[in-house]
């Protein structure tokens, strides 16, 4: 009887081992995301809405209405992967973790560049009343929605090192490989992703205002909110390319403009980015 029990027990164990082995073979690495960590690096092109920019100091307070701006692209360049120069182009970095099969939490940095268009006419409201011994005093006057030529001597205003958006984000990922009749998602997988985020603006603003000394240091200047949708293409389980369309709102109410801490600027605007990122994904625990 003991021998019969041992044989039955051995047979049952063998069947469980075979079944478990078959289950493991069937369950692909890409089937479950929970516990996976990912990191990505890429580049962006940016666009910005019109913005009213207010400049305030002890001897002036004026607003330039409907200022326009552009980004400062570098194109396909070695600087994107050169460790000593990779912060110079417009770049995007992200580190994230799958808290479930579909949802991630992440932290990221969008290094955008914002260059106000100058040497053109804009409507201005406010006043400039600098002491006569200051070089910028030749711009003194009262402005009541006056059309003023914004020359480079009057103002240079750029967030070019850069318009740094440091944020946290929650996103959802969904595997849509079956729509393309892809069976082995461990070799190639197609995901769609959507996310929302928020964080701080930490720009290094390159500004020359009324011929005053330039202030060009990193400074917390405001906050931003964002939303994005993207297409994630994962290859051989661990490598991916992601294409994102990302938009949001930025409110900067404390932009340093000169070496005098009393001088600052305020602006708010909407932004839009097209982002291409490359990354890797892996499980922290097996």
For each residue, the residues with C-beta under 8 A, 3 or more apart:
1: 4 5
2: 5 6
3: 6 7
4: 1 7 8
5: 1 2 8 9
6: 2 3 9 10
7: 3 4 10 11
8: 4 5 11 12
9: 5 6 12 13
10: 6 7 13 14
11: 7 8 14 15
12: 8 9 15 16
13: 9 10 16 17
14: 10 11 17 18
15: 11 12 18 19
16: 12 13 19 20
17: 13 14 20 21
18: 14 15 21 22
19: 15 16 22 23
20: 16 17 23 24
21: 17 18 24 25
22: 18 19 25 26
23: 19 20 26 27
24: 20 21 27
25: 21 22
26: 22 23
27: 23 24 31 32
28: 31 184 185 186
29: 186 237
30: 175 185 186 189 234 237
31: 27 28 185
32: 27 101
33: 36 98 100 101 102 173
34: 98 99 100 101
35: 98 283 284 285
36: 33 97 98 281 282 283 284
37: 95 96 97 98 281 282 283 284
38: 94 95 96 97 98 104 240 279 280 281 282
39: 93 94 95 96 279 280
40: 92 93 94 240 242 277 278 279 280
41: 80 86 91 92 93 277 278 279
42: 91 92 242 275 276 277 278
43: 80 89 90 91 92 275 276
44: 90 91 92 110 112 273 274 275 276
45: 71 73 90 273 274
46: 71 90 112 113 114 163 271 272 273
47: 70 71 271 272 273
48: 51 68 69 70 71 114 269 270 271 272
49: 269 270 271
50: 66 67 68 269
51: 48 66 67 69 267 268 269
52: 63 64 65 66 67 267
53: 63 64 67 116 157 265 266 267
54: 61 62 63 126 265 266 267
55: 60 61 62 63 64 155 209 257 263 264 265
56: 60 61 263 264 265 266
57: 60 61 258 260 262 263 264
58: 260 262 263
59: 128 129 130 131
60: 55 56 57 126 127 128 129 130 210
61: 54 55 56 57 126 127
62: 54 55 124 125 126 127 128 143
63: 52 53 54 55 124 125 126
64: 52 53 55 67 122 123 124 150 155
65: 52 122 123 124 125 145
66: 50 51 52 122 123
67: 50 51 52 53 64 116 117 122 157 267
68: 48 50 116 117
69: 48 51 114 115 116 117 269
70: 47 48 115 117
71: 45 46 47 48 90 112 113 114 115
72: 90 113 115 158 160
73: 45 89 90
74: 77 79 80 88 89 90
75:
76: 80
77: 74 80 89
78: 81 82
79: 74 82 85 86 88 89
80: 41 43 74 76 77 86 89 91
81: 78 86
82: 78 79 85 86
83: 86
84:
85: 79 82 88
86: 41 79 80 81 82 83 89 91
87: 91 111
88: 74 79 85
89: 43 73 74 77 79 80 86 111
90: 43 44 45 46 71 72 73 74 111 112 113 162
91: 41 42 43 44 80 86 87 109 111
92: 40 41 42 43 44 108 109 110 111 273 275 277
93: 39 40 41 108 109 111
94: 38 39 40 106 107 108 109 169 277 279
95: 37 38 39 106 107 108
96: 37 38 39 104 105 106 107 108 169 171
97: 36 37 38 104 105 106
98: 33 34 35 36 37 38 101 103 104 173
99: 34 103 104 105
100: 33 34 103
101: 32 33 34 98
102: 33 172 173 174
103: 98 99 100 170 171 172 173
104: 38 96 97 98 99 169 170 171 172 173 195
105: 96 97 99 168 169 170
106: 94 95 96 97 168 169 170 171
107: 94 95 96 166 167 168 169
108: 92 93 94 95 96 166 167 168 169 197
109: 91 92 93 94 164 165 166 167
110: 44 92 163 164 165 167 246 273
111: 87 89 90 91 92 93 162 163 164
112: 44 46 71 90 159 162 163 164 165 271 273
113: 46 71 72 90 158 159 160 161 162 163
114: 46 48 69 71 158 159 160 162 163 203
115: 69 70 71 72 158 160
116: 53 67 68 69 155 156 157 158
117: 67 68 69 70 120
118: 150 151 152 155 156 157
119: 149 150 151 152
120: 117 149 150
121: 147 148 149 150
122: 64 65 66 67 147 148 150
123: 64 65 66 145 146 147 148
124: 62 63 64 65 143 145 146 147 148
125: 62 63 65 143 144 145 146
126: 54 60 61 62 63 143
127: 60 61 62 141 142 143
128: 59 60 62 136 139 140 141 143 210
129: 59 60 140
130: 59 60 134 136 137 139 140 210
131: 59 134 137
132: 137
133: 137
134: 130 131 137 210 211 212
135: 138 210 211
136: 128 130 139 154 209 210 211 212
137: 130 131 132 133 134 140
138: 135
139: 128 130 136 154 210
140: 128 129 130 137
141: 127 128
142: 127
143: 62 124 125 126 127 128 146 148
144: 125
145: 65 123 124 125
146: 123 124 125 143
147: 121 122 123 124
148: 121 122 123 124 143
149: 119 120 121
150: 64 118 119 120 121 122 154 155
151: 118 119 154 155
152: 118 119 155 156 208
153: 211
154: 136 139 150 151 209 210
155: 55 64 116 118 150 151 152 207 208 209 210
156: 116 118 152 206 207 208 209
157: 53 67 116 118 205 207 209 257 265
158: 72 113 114 115 116 205 206 207
159: 112 113 114 162 163 203 204 205 206
160: 72 113 114 115 204 206
161: 113 203 204 206 216
162: 90 111 112 113 114 159 203 204
163: 46 110 111 112 113 114 159 201 203 250
164: 109 110 111 112 201 202 203 204 218
165: 109 110 112 199 200 201 224 226 248 250
166: 107 108 109 199 200 201 202
167: 107 108 109 110 197 198 199 200 224 226
168: 105 106 107 108 197 198 199
169: 94 96 104 105 106 107 108 195 196 197 226
170: 103 104 105 106 195 196 197
171: 96 103 104 106 193 194 195 196 228
172: 102 103 104 193 194 195
173: 33 98 102 103 104 191 192 193 232
174: 102 191 192 193
175: 30 178 185 189 190 191
176: 179 180 190 191 192
177: 180 182 185 188 189 190 191
178: 175 181 182
179: 176 190
180: 176 177 190
181: 178
182: 177 178 185 188 189 190
183:
184: 28 187 188
185: 28 30 31 175 177 182 188 189 234
186: 28 29 30 189 236 237
187: 184 235 236
188: 177 182 184 185 233 234 235
189: 30 175 177 182 185 186 232 233 234
190: 175 176 177 179 180 182 231 232 233 234
191: 173 174 175 176 177 231 232 233 234
192: 173 174 176 229 230 231 232
193: 171 172 173 174 228 229 230 231 232 242 244
194: 171 172 227 228 229 230
195: 104 169 170 171 172 227 228 230
196: 169 170 171 225 226 227 228
197: 108 167 168 169 170 225 226 227 228
198: 167 168 223 224 225 226
199: 165 166 167 168 223 224
200: 165 166 167 220 222 223 224
201: 163 164 165 166 220 221 222 223 224 250 252
202: 164 166 218 219 220 221
203: 114 159 161 162 163 164 218 219 221 252 255
204: 159 160 161 162 164 216 217 218 219
205: 157 158 159 215 216 219 221 255 256 257
206: 156 158 159 160 161 214 216
207: 155 156 157 158 214 215 216 255 256 257 258 265
208: 152 155 156 211 212 214
209: 55 136 154 155 156 157 212 257 258 263
210: 60 128 130 134 135 136 139 154 155
211: 134 135 136 153 208
212: 134 136 208 209 257 258 259 260 263
213: 258 259
214: 206 207 208 258 259
215: 205 207 256 257 258 259 263
216: 161 204 205 206 207
217: 204 256
218: 164 202 203 204
219: 202 203 204 205 254 255 256
220: 200 201 202 254
221: 201 202 203 205 252 253 254 255 256
222: 200 201 250 251 252 253 254 255 268
223: 198 199 200 201 250 251
224: 165 167 198 199 200 201 248 249 250 251
225: 196 197 198 248 249
226: 165 167 169 196 197 198 246 247 248 249
227: 194 195 196 197 246 247 248
228: 171 193 194 195 196 197 244 245 246 247 275
229: 192 193 194 244 245
230: 192 193 194 195 242 243 244 245 275
231: 190 191 192 193 242 243 244
232: 173 189 190 191 192 193 240 241 242
233: 188 189 190 191 240 241 242
234: 30 185 188 189 190 191 237 239 240 281
235: 187 188 239 240 241
236: 186 187 239
237: 29 30 186 234 281
238: 280 281 282
239: 234 235 236 278 279 280 281
240: 38 40 232 233 234 235 278 279 280 281
241: 232 233 235 276 277 278
242: 40 42 193 230 231 232 233 275 276 277 278 279
243: 230 231 275 276
244: 193 228 229 230 231 273 274 275 277
245: 228 229 230 272 273 274 275
246: 110 226 227 228 272 273 274 275
247: 226 227 228 270 271 272 273
248: 165 224 225 226 227 270 271
249: 224 225 226 268 269 270 271
250: 163 165 201 222 223 224 268 269 270 271
251: 222 223 224 268
252: 201 203 221 222 255 265 266 267 268
253: 221 222 266
254: 219 220 221 222 264 266
255: 203 205 207 219 221 222 252 264 265 266 267
256: 205 207 215 217 219 221 261 263 264
257: 55 157 205 207 209 212 215 263 264 265
258: 57 207 209 212 213 214 215 263
259: 212 213 214 215
260: 57 58 212 263
261: 256 264
262: 57 58
263: 55 56 57 58 209 212 215 256 257 258 260
264: 55 56 57 254 255 256 257 261
265: 53 54 55 56 157 207 252 255 257
266: 53 54 56 252 253 254 255
267: 51 52 53 54 67 252 255
268: 51 222 249 250 251 252
269: 48 49 50 51 69 249 250
270: 48 49 247 248 249 250
271: 46 47 48 49 112 247 248 249 250
272: 46 47 48 245 246 247
273: 44 45 46 47 92 110 112 244 245 246 247
274: 44 45 244 245 246
275: 42 43 44 92 228 230 242 243 244 245 246
276: 42 43 44 241 242 243
277: 40 41 42 92 94 241 242 244
278: 40 41 42 239 240 241 242
279: 38 39 40 41 94 239 240 242
280: 38 39 40 238 239 240
281: 36 37 38 234 237 238 239 240
282: 36 37 38 238
283: 35 36 37 286
284: 35 36 37
285: 35
286: 283
